[in-house]
Amino acid sequence: MGTRDAIARIIQLVGGQDNINKVWHCMTRLRFDLIDDSKIEQSEIKKLPGVLGAQLQSDQFQIIIGPKVNGWYEQLQETLGQRDTPAASDAKGRKSLVSLFMDTVSGVFGPIVPAIAGAGMIKGLLAGLIALKVVSPKSETVMVIDLIASGVFYFLPFFLAVSAAKIFKTNEYLAAAVAACLMYPTLIDAAKALATHQPDAASALWLMNAIPVSVFNYSSSVIPVIFSILALKYIHKWVDSIMPEVLKTVFTPTLTLFIGALAALVVIGPIGIWLGKGLALFIEGLFSVSASFAGLVVGAIRPAAILTGMHHAMTPIALQNFSDRGYDMLMPMMFMANMAIAGATFAIWRLSKDRQDRTVTLSAAVSALLGITEPALFGVLTRYKKAFIAATIASSVASAFIAYFGVRLYGYILSSIFSLPAYIGPYFAFALTGVVIALVLSFTLTTLLVGREQNNTR
């Protein structure tokens, strides 16, 4: 069965095309918002070639494909005719806040992860070359490479605006226009002047001497633009509903942009900035109580979070940390979790006797080593519960270790073994030791626990 046939079968097994309200993808999964979840034939979907797993999580049906998910998604969209049925969402009823949050985070960040991961990898390699003194940090070569790597993060609000507009089903170009207002040089220059305590710096710009527009630098920000585009959706609907037909073509987008941009600048943007700072402060507070305890907790929940599809919830916090503090301590823990998952999967590969199982397991282990853990989790570790426990323990211990020594990252990067150059500097030895702990401990524990279980069944 080829990919196209498998996709046609998936559509049938989720209840047919009429049961699909919305579909999108992240790095490894096809994610469905279905009208009636009871129509899903999950066990049959899991049997399809190329499908690594499937689960219903927080009102969202997820099919794990692995690194080839983008190709599957494109063929799925082609088969569906890129059909969009916004009215169908009402048929399913009101979702819980958790479901809405997870749908929004995974939907917004999933499509843009390749861009930020690619840029982050370049940024990490550049940091390694500078640390090794291969290139001078003040050279024009570094300037050119840095602008290639940093452009995505600086202009992140534009990427988020377009992606959020697709999820919220509103006009993508109006969304980009709202992001442009937040990123306009007048506002950014005023924020920089305020940050550097220049004598003429103002904390707000006044509209008609009555409405304050708070001065913030929204470059690299996450939360303000997402909530601004959510508001834009309802503003556009309201304006369109009251506008006479003859005036809609010109005045609906005009009024929508004006009200939407003003709402973003005056209310939503500032609230989003402070909310983002609050989330970052909460995480920082956890670290201030005990860095090791924070690492222990984050490391322990990370494998389960990936398994349930909730791992995207950490991405906005990490990106906000980069924006506010210039560094983040969560992503190194994600790195440790991936290495622990890889170590446990390598152990299963070593213990396995079946030739076909060994091939699949080795592929999953290498994929985890390169930062894509779903094939290992869904294809291997869910079948070996003790191996999953071993990976969780190793992830927790390794994360606690690196947190104790303050290991941090200065730019977003995929949590892959190739991410190590990004840690070159004062924390490199501890990051490298953490990787060794994660790999060796998970491999050893899995060998002991699963190996003993296999011996007892002989």
N, C-alpha and C positions, 0 to 999 in steps of 0.2 A: 504493500500500500504506500503510495507516494504522499508527499505533504499535502497536495491539493485534495486528494481523497480523504486524508485524515481530517482536514479542516471541514470538508463537507459533512463528514460523520460527526464532528464536534458540534456543528450547528444543529444537527438532528438531535443529538444527545442532550443538548441544553434546552430542548423544547421547541426548536425551530426558530426561524428568523424572526417571527412575530413575537417571540418571547424575549428577544434581546433588546433591552432599552439602550445600552451603551457598552462599548468595549474599548479598552485601551491596553497599554502594556508598560511594564517596567523593564529592568535589565534582563529578567529571566522568566517573567510570567505574563500570560494573557489574563487580563482581569475583566470580568463580565459583571455588569449590573443587569440582572434579569428581573422580569416582571413577576414570574412565579417560580420560586426556587424548588418547589416540589416536583417540577418536571425534569430536573437534572438526573441523569443516569450516571452517577459518579463512578461506579465500579467499571462500567463499560468504557468510559473516557480514559481511565487509568491503563486500560489494556491496549490503547492505540499506540502504534509505533511512533517514537519520537516524544511521547508524553512521559515526563519523569514523575508526575504526581498531580493530584488535584485535591482541592479542599474548598469548603464553604466557610468563609471567615468574615464576620461582621457585615452580613448582608452582601458580601462580595464573593463571587465564585472565581477562584484562581486556578489556572492550569499552568503547571510548571513545565517549561520547554527547555530552558537553559540559554546558552549564548546565541542560539539561532532564532530567538523569539521575534526579532524584528522582521525577518523574512516571513515567518508564520503570520505575523500581524498584517503585513502588507497583502499577503494572499487572502487573509480573512476579510480585510476591507474590500478587496477586489470582488470576492465572492458575495459579500453583503451589498455591494454596489455603493459603499460609503454611505449607507443609509443612516439617517439621524431621526430619532423619534422622541423629541423632548416631551411630548404630551404623555408618553407611555409611563413616565416616572410616577405620575400620580396614581396609576393603577396598582402600584406596589404598596402604596401607603407611606406614612411618615417613617423615616429612618431614625435610629438613635443617634445621639450626638457623636458617639464613638465611631459608628459606621460612617457618618458624614465626614468626620475628621480624617479617618483612614482613607476613604475614597478620595478626598481632596488632596491629601499629602502625596499619596502614591500616584494619583492622576496628574498632579502638577509637576512633581519632580521626576517621575519615571521617564518621560520623553526627553528631558534635558540632561539626564545623567551622563550620556555619552559625551556631551559638550564639556560639562564641568569636570568629568573624570579625565578626559583627554587633556584639557588645559591644566588640570591639577598634576597629571603625570609630567608634563613638560616643566611645570613650576618646580616639582620635586627634584627632577633630574638637574635642572638649572641650579637649585640650591646645593645639590651634591657637588656639582662641578666648581661652584664658588668656594664651598667649604674645603675642597681638595686643592684649591688654588690653581685649577686648570685654566680658568678664565678670571680676569679682573672684574670685580663687581661694578667698576665705573666704565668699562669698555662699551663701545657702541654695539658690539655683538650681544652683550648681556641686555642692553636696552631693547634691541630688536626682539630677542627671544622672550624677554619679560613682557613686552606689549602683546605678543602672541598668546602668552600664558595668562596674563592678567586681564585682558580685554573681556573675557567671558564673565569674570567675577565682578569687574567694575560695572559692567552694563547688565548685570544679572536681572535687575527689575524688568528689562525689556523681554528677556527670555521667559521669566515667570508670568508676565502679563499675557503674552500670547498663549502660553500653555494653560494658564488659569482660565482665559477666555474660552478655550476649547472645552474645558471641564464644566464651566458654568454656563456654556452655550450662549455667549454674547459676542458682539462684534469684536474680532481680533484687532482690527485697526484702531478702533476707538480705545481699546484696552492699551495698545501700544502708545497712543496719544496721551493717555493718563500717565503712563510710566514716563513719557517724555517730559511732562510737567514736573514730575518729582525729580527728574534728572537734569533739569535745565540749569545751565551754568550760573545764572543769577542766584539761584537758591544754594547751589553747591559752594560758590565763592563766598556767599554770605556766611555759610556754615563754617568754612575754613577760617574766615576772618574772626568769627566768634571763638573757634577752638584755639586760635593763636593769640587771643586777647588783644586784638588790635583796637586802638582807641575809638574808632568810629564804628565798631562792630555792633550790630543790633541783634537781639534775640528773636525778633519777629518783624515781618514786613506787614504793613497795614493797608488793607483794601478799603478805600473810601473813608479812611480814618476811623473805621468802626469794626472791621473784621480782621483779627490777627492771623497771619500765616506764620506759624512757628518755623524757625530756621533749623533745619536738620540736613545732614548729608545722607541722602537716600541711596547713594551708590553702594552696591553689594548687599543692600537690605533685602529681607525676605518677607516678613510678616506684613508690613505696610502695603505693599503692592498687591499681595494676594487678597487681602480684605477689601482693598480699594476696587479691585475688579469684581469681587462678589457684590459690592454695593452698586457698581456700574450696571450690572445685570438688571437689578430691580429699578434703578433710575431710568434705564433705557425702556423698560416695559411700561413704566408709569408715564413717561413723556410720550411714548408712542400711542398710549391709550387715550390721552387727552388732546392730541394734536389732530386737527382736521386733515382729512385725506389729501387735500390739495396742497397742504403745507409740509407734509411729512418728509418729502425727499430732501428738503433743504433744512428745515427747522428742527426736525427730530434729532439728527446728529449734532446740530449746533447747540441745542439746549442740553442734550445728554452730556456732551463733552464739558460744557461750562459747569453744570451742576456736579458732574462726576469728579472733575478735576478739583473743584473747590472743596468738595467733601473730602477728597483725598488729602489736600493740602492743609485744611483747617482742622479736621476732626480725625479721620481714619489714620492718616500718616503718623501724626504725633502719638496717637494711642498705640499704634502698631510698634513704633520705635520703643516706647516704654514697656509694652508687653514683651517684646523681644529681649529687652534688657532685664526684665523681671525673670523670664525663663532662664536666661544665662546666669543671673544672680542666684537662682534656686540651685542650679547645678553647682555653681561655685560654692554656695553655702554647704552643699553636701561634701564637697572636697575640703572645705575649711574645718568641718567637724573631724573628718579623718579621710585623707586621700586614699589610703589603703582600703578602707571600708567602702568608699565610693567605687573604687575599682573592682572590689569584690562583688558588689551588687550589680554594677553595669555589665561586668564580664559574665556573671551568672545568667542574666536575663537575655543577653544578646542572641545566643543560639535559638532560644525559644521564640524571641521576637522575629527572627528571620523565618522560622518555621510557620508562624502565624501571619506573616506578612506585615507586622507592625513595626519593622525596623526602620521604615521611612520616617517615623515620628522623630527620630534623633537628628535627621538631616537639617531641618530648620534651625535647631539649637546650635549645631556645629557651625553652620554658615553664619549665624548671628554672632557667635563667639569670634570667628575670623574677622567679621566686620567691626565689632566693638573693641576687641582686645588684641587683635592681630595674631592670635594663636588659639588652639583648641586642644583639649585633653581627652575628648570623647572618641575621636577618630582613631587614635592609637589603640584604644580598647577594642574598637571594631576590628582592627587589624589583628589583635591577639585572638579574638574569637574565630576569625577566618582561618588562622594558622592552626588553632586547636581542632577545628572541624577537619582540616586537611590531614593532620596527624592521625586522628581517629580513623579516617577513611583509608589512609595508607596501611594502617594496622589490619583493617578488614581485608584489604587487598592481599596482604601477606598471609593472612590466615585462610583465605578462601582457596578451595581446591578445584572448583569448577572453572574451566577455561573461559567460558563466556562471561561468567560473573566477574572474574579477575579483570577482563578487558574493560567492562563497564565501570567497575570500581576504580581502576587505575585512572581512567579518563575523568571520573568525578573528583578524584583526589587531586589531580593536576589542575583541574578547573578551580577547585577551592584554593589551591596554592596561588593561583593567579587572580583570586578575588571574587570568583563566582561560586558561591557555596550551595545554591539550591540543588544542583545535581547530586552533590554529596549528601545533603540533608534528606531530600525526598527520595533519592534513588538508593541510598545505602543506609544512613543512620536511623531512619524511621523503621527499618527492618531489624536493626540491632539496637534495642533500647539501652543496653548497657554501654554501647559505644557512644551513644548520644549523651549519656550521663558522664562518661569519661571526658568527652569534648567540653561539656559544660563546666566540669571541675577545673580542667586545664585552662579554659578561657578565664574563669574567675581568678585563679591563682596568678596567671600571667598578667592579667589586668591590674590586680592589686599590686603586683611587683612594680610595674612601670609607673603606676600612679604614685606609689611611695617615693619614687625618684623624680617625679615631676615631668615625665616624658610628654612632649607636646609637639604639635604640628603647626606650621605657619601658613599652610595653604591646603585647600581641599585636594585630596588625592585618593584614587581607588585603593582599597585595602588589600593590596597584592604584595607578593614577595618582591616584586619590582619596585615597591614603594620605599624600600629601605634607603636608597640614596637621599630621600627627602628628610631622613632623620640624621644625616651626617652633621655633626656638631657636638655640643656638650652632652646631648642625651643619646648619642648613637650607641654607645656601649650598653646602656640599659635597654634600649629598644631591641638591639640584637639579642641580648640575653633573654628578654621577654619572648621573642620569637622562638628561641631554642627551648625555653620552658614550655611554651604552648605546644610545640610540635612533639617534643620528647615525652612530656608528661601524658598527653592525650594518647600518643602511640603506645606507651608502656601500659597505661591503665586499661586501654582497650584490649591489648594483647593478654593481660592478666585476667580481666573479667570475661571477655568473650571466649578467649582460648580455654579457660577453665570450664566454661559452660559447654563448649563443644566436646571437650574431653569427657565430661560427665555423661553426655548423651550417647557416647560410643559403647 
